Amino acid sequence: MYAYGGFGPYAASNAHGNSHCFPVYYGPQLVCLTHAQVQYKNLTRTLWEQHVAWTRMAITSLVFGLPDTDVVVARLLQNPVDMGNAIRPFFGDAAANTYSTLITAHLVIASELIKAAKAGDSAAAAAAEKRWYENADQIIAFLTRLNPYFPEEQFRKMFYEHLALTKEEAVTMLNNDYNASIRIYDRLEQQALQMADILWRYLYVC
């Protein structure tokens, strides 16, 4: 498979002292992806598709108090486990578990924000939103420790947009503006794939 945007290997040690070959961007050009890279790219994109899809289903269940809420949330919380397992072969158990814990917190805080907004508790909603962005910064710092060449500020901007869109998705649903909610989800889906493309490029270790 061919793709545009050249990434070359660079030998370095990660935060755990393990020697790895990190991808480093060196300009636009046609590059050939290995079968393993294509598999990892597809896996990462699938996980982020699932992330926004199950988040939407959880928002729907929480907003409308549906009887499937516990089951849907349980499935959503499998997503961080799967994301951690995706990096486990490259960075080991400790890093995988940390990543899973951070993404789990991202989802749990989101549910707290939705519950507070539904209850009309603006103070609790604001406090949850503050912790949500702090968690995002923790996730980005963690990813940067995994690969010192990770585009930290670019990804921070993308992650903040992910949070803003997810909040907007929930608010429009709470306000019964379902058409707007669907339009926002379409944006979330495309944006999640863009995030996934950053992640697979910088977390795939040769």
C-alpha positions in Angstrom: 0.0 0.0 0.0 1.2 3.5 -0.8 0.7 6.7 1.2 1.8 10.3 1.0 3.9 11.8 3.8 7.4 10.3 4.5 8.2 8.8 7.8 11.7 7.4 8.5 13.0 5.4 11.4 15.0 7.1 14.1 16.7 5.0 16.8 16.1 6.3 20.3 15.1 5.2 23.8 11.7 5.8 25.3 10.8 6.8 28.8 11.2 3.2 29.9 14.7 3.0 28.7 13.9 0.6 25.9 15.6 1.2 22.5 13.0 1.6 19.7 12.9 2.8 16.2 10.5 5.8 16.1 8.9 7.2 12.9 10.1 10.7 12.2 8.3 12.9 9.6 10.7 14.2 6.9 8.5 15.7 4.3 5.8 14.8 1.8 6.6 12.0 -0.6 5.3 8.7 -1.7 6.1 5.9 0.7 5.3 2.2 0.8 3.6 0.8 3.9 4.4 -2.7 5.1 1.6 -5.2 5.7 2.2 -4.8 9.5 1.9 -1.0 9.2 -1.4 -1.3 7.3 -2.8 -3.7 9.9 -1.9 -1.3 12.7 -3.3 1.7 10.8 -6.6 -0.1 10.3 -6.7 -1.2 13.9 -6.1 2.3 15.2 -8.7 3.7 12.9 -11.2 1.1 13.9 -10.6 1.7 17.6 -11.3 5.5 17.2 -14.3 4.8 15.1 -15.6 2.6 17.9 -14.6 5.3 20.4 -16.9 7.9 18.9 -19.7 5.5 18.0 -20.0 3.9 21.4 -19.7 7.3 23.0 -22.7 8.5 21.0 -24.6 5.4 22.0 -23.7 6.0 25.6 -24.8 9.7 25.4 -28.1 8.6 23.9 -28.7 6.1 26.7 -27.7 8.5 29.5 -29.7 11.4 28.1 -32.9 9.4 27.7 -32.4 7.0 30.6 -32.6 4.0 28.4 -32.7 0.5 29.9 -29.5 -0.5 28.0 -27.4 2.2 29.7 -25.3 -0.1 31.8 -24.6 -2.5 28.9 -23.7 0.3 26.5 -21.4 2.0 29.0 -19.7 -1.4 29.7 -19.1 -1.8 26.0 -17.8 1.7 25.7 -15.3 1.1 28.6 -13.9 -1.9 26.6 -12.5 0.6 24.1 -9.8 1.9 26.4 -8.7 -1.7 27.1 -8.5 -2.3 23.4 -6.5 0.9 22.9 -4.1 -0.1 25.6 -3.7 -3.6 24.1 -2.9 -2.0 20.7 0.3 -0.4 22.0 1.2 -3.3 24.3 3.4 -5.1 21.8 5.5 -1.9 21.2 5.7 -0.3 24.7 5.0 -3.1 27.2 2.4 -3.7 29.9 3.0 -0.7 32.1 2.6 1.8 29.2 -0.5 -0.1 27.9 -2.1 -0.1 31.3 -1.4 3.6 31.8 -2.9 4.4 28.4 -6.0 2.4 29.1 -6.4 4.1 32.5 -6.1 7.5 31.0 -8.6 6.8 28.2 -11.0 5.3 30.7 -10.8 8.4 32.8 -11.6 10.5 29.6 -14.8 8.5 29.2 -15.8 8.4 32.8 -15.4 12.2 33.2 -17.5 12.6 30.0 -20.3 10.6 31.6 -20.1 12.8 34.7 -20.3 15.9 32.6 -23.4 14.6 30.8 -25.1 13.6 34.1 -24.4 17.0 35.6 -25.7 18.8 32.5 -28.8 16.7 32.5 -29.4 17.5 36.1 -28.9 21.2 35.5 -26.0 21.3 37.9 -23.8 23.9 36.2 -21.1 23.9 39.0 -20.6 20.1 38.7 -20.6 20.3 34.9 -17.9 23.0 35.0 -15.8 21.0 37.4 -16.1 17.9 35.3 -15.2 19.8 32.1 -12.1 21.2 33.8 -11.0 17.7 34.8 -11.8 16.5 31.3 -9.3 19.0 29.8 -6.7 18.2 32.5 -7.0 14.5 31.6 -6.6 15.4 27.9 -3.3 17.1 28.8 -2.2 14.0 30.7 -3.0 11.8 27.7 -0.9 14.0 25.4 2.0 14.2 27.8 1.9 10.4 28.0 2.0 10.0 24.2 4.9 12.4 24.0 6.8 10.4 26.5 6.3 7.3 24.3 7.7 9.0 21.3 9.7 12.2 21.7 8.8 13.1 18.1 5.1 13.0 18.7 3.4 16.2 17.4 2.3 17.4 20.9 0.7 20.7 20.2 -0.9 19.6 16.9 -2.5 16.6 18.7 -3.5 18.8 21.7 -5.5 21.0 19.4 -7.2 18.0 17.8 -8.0 16.4 21.2 -9.5 19.7 22.5 -11.6 19.8 19.4 -12.7 16.2 20.1 -13.8 17.3 23.6 -15.6 20.4 22.4 -17.5 18.4 19.7 -18.4 15.6 22.1 -19.8 18.2 24.6 -21.7 19.9 21.8 -23.1 16.5 20.6 -24.5 15.8 24.1 -25.9 19.4 24.6 -27.7 19.3 21.3 -29.2 15.9 22.3 -30.3 17.3 25.7 -31.9 20.2 23.8 -33.7 17.8 21.5 -31.9 19.2 18.5 -31.3 15.8 16.9 -30.5 17.0 13.4 -27.7 19.2 14.8 -26.5 16.2 17.0 -26.2 14.0 13.9 -24.3 16.7 12.0 -21.9 17.0 14.9 -21.4 13.3 15.0 -20.4 13.3 11.4 -17.7 15.9 12.2 -16.6 13.8 15.2 -16.2 10.7 13.1 -14.0 12.4 10.5 -12.0 14.2 13.2 -11.5 10.9 15.1 -10.0 9.3 12.0 -7.6 12.2 11.6 -6.5 11.7 15.2 -6.1 8.0 14.5 -3.8 8.7 11.6 -1.6 10.8 13.8 -1.5 8.0 16.4 -0.7 5.1 14.2 2.1 7.0 12.4 3.8 7.9 15.7 3.1 4.9 17.8 4.0 2.2 15.4 7.4 1.0 16.4 9.6 -0.9 13.9 
